[in-house]
Amino acid sequence: MKRSFSHGTLKHLDLFAGCGGFTLAAEQTRGKIQTTQFVEIDPDCHTILQHHWPQGENKTSMALTRSTPPAI
């Protein structure tokens, strides 16, 4: 069974994006999946994402992602 997108391009939010593996796979769909935003806290990964996909927007708030675990 072969499926196709009948309504155009699917917009994608890449959560926990890392260095962009899922976004790279989405590119292989020949434009049927478009990554519009990333969520990534690692600054090195964010640099890679911005280099390869400058149109993507990183939606991470550092204030919400940093915490100290309780002492045991």
C-alpha positions, 0 to 999 in steps of 0.5 A: 500500500502506497500512501501520499500526502494529498494536502501539500507539505506537512509542517514538522517541529523537531523535539530533542533535535540533537544534530538534526537526524530527523530533519535530515530524514524529512529532507529525503521526502522531497519537500513533503515534510518541512521542519519549521522549528527545533527544540534543542538545549545543547549549544553545539547542536544548536550551532549545527542546526542553524548552520544547516537549516537557517530557516528553522527557529529554535524554540528552547528557553534556557530558563525552563531547561536547567534544574538541579536534582535534589540531594539523595 
